Amino acid sequence: MFGFLKGLGVTLSQLPKKKVTLQYPEVKPEWPERFRGVHRFIPELCIVCNQCARICPTDCISLSGTRGDDKKMRIDTYDINFDICILCSLCTDVCPTESVLMSDTFELATYDRDDLYLNMHWLYDNELSYERNHPDRFETKPEPEKAGDA
């Protein structure tokens, strides 16, 4: 009987507290800034150094590029197989130009494993989506002062 009253006391003490359960997926939680979801990719910044593919412990990144007329490497393909990716973020740590970054997207459930093989166009769309959803996380560069202003 004492155990029943003790349990009832614990239950009653929780009633006035704020509910912590969210009705996911209708109500999504606010993820912290350093939350690691799937990758986002900025093709313009990539110099095809291949460091991300070399450091990946699961070999889930493949990329290729060609040298342009200006002797700079340009990315042609950048694919990540999220079937085997462990989201360790080592690829983002070694990227010298920060063209590979982590996002807060993590919902990749699918019926077909081939759908988890994502290319740079999907990753770039993920970058654009991240920028739209988190404009506060991107610095706004101040306008350079024109000569004669002061």
N, C-alpha and C positions, 0 to 999 in steps of 0.2 A: 504494500500500500504506500510505503514511503517513496519507493521508486516511481510509482505512478504520479504522485503529487509533485515530486521533483521534476519529472518530465513535463508535466502540465505547466509548472512554473517557468520552465525554459521556453516552452511554446508561447505562453502568454507574454513573456518579456520581449519576444521578437515581433509581436503584432504592431506596436507603434512605430517600429523602425521602417526606413525607406526601403522599398523593394529593389533588389539588385538584379533580378532576372530581366533580360531583354528579349523581346519577341523577334529573335533572329530568324530569317533574314530581312524582315520588314524594318526593324530597327537595328541599325548597325552601330557597333561601339566605336568610339573615337580611338584610333590606334595611335600609340606614341610615335614620335618622329623617327625613332631608330628601329621601328618594327621592320622585319625582313620578310617581304613577300617575294613574288617572282620578279625577275629582272625587268628593267626598262633600258632602252638602248638609244643612243643619239648617234646616227650614222655619220653626221658631219664631223664629229670629233674623233672618230676612230682612225688610227694610223696603221692598222693591220700589223701590229707588233706581235700578235699571236701569244702574248703573255697570259691572257685569260684562259686560252685553251690548254697551255702547257701546265698551268698550276691546278687546273680542275682535277680533283681526286677521282671523279667518276667518268672523265672524258666525255662529258655531255655537250661540250661546246665545239662547234666546227665553224670555221670562217675561211673566206678566201677574198683576195683583192687583186687589183691590177695597178700598174704604175701609169699615171696619167702623163699628159704632155708636159706638165710642169714638174715632172720627176717625183711627185708625191704619190704615195700609195692611197688608193681609194678602196673602200670596202665594197665587195660585190655580193657576198652572201654571209650571213651571220645567223646560225641556227643553234638553238638550245633544245635538248631533249629533256623535257621536264618529267619524263617517266623515270629517269635515273638521277636527276639533279637533286642534291640534298640541301640546297639553299644555304651553303656554308659561307657565301659572300667572299671567298678568296679571290674570285675573278674581279670583283669590284675593288678589292684592296690593291691589286697589282696594276690596275689600269692607269697608265700615266696621264691620260687625258680625261679621265672620268666619263668615258662614253658609255660604260656599263655601270648601272646603278641598281639599287634594290628599290622596289615599290611596296605599297601596302596591299597589292592585289594578291590574293591567295586562292581564289575560287576557280579551280581548273578541273572540277569533276567532269568526267566524260565517260561515255560507254566504249569508246574506241581509243586504244593507246596511241594510235597514229595521230590523234588530235593533240597529243601532248608534245609533238615535235613542232616547235614554233619558230618562225623565221623572223628576220629583222623588221619586216613590215609590221607584224603583230607587236613586236617589242617596242617599236617606235610609236605605234598607236597607244601602247601602254604608257609610254613617256608622256604623250600628249594628254592622256586621261589623268595621269598623276598631276600634271601642271594645272589642269582645270580644277581638280578636286582640292588642291593645296596651293593656292596662289600665295598664301602667306609664307610658305617655305622657300620661295624663290626671291632672291635679292632683286630689287629694282635698281638698275644702274642709274646714277644721277646724270642728268644731261650735262655734257661738257660745256663749259662756259665759252661763249664766243668772244673773239678778240674785240675789244672795245666795250665789253660789258664790265661794269664794276662800279 
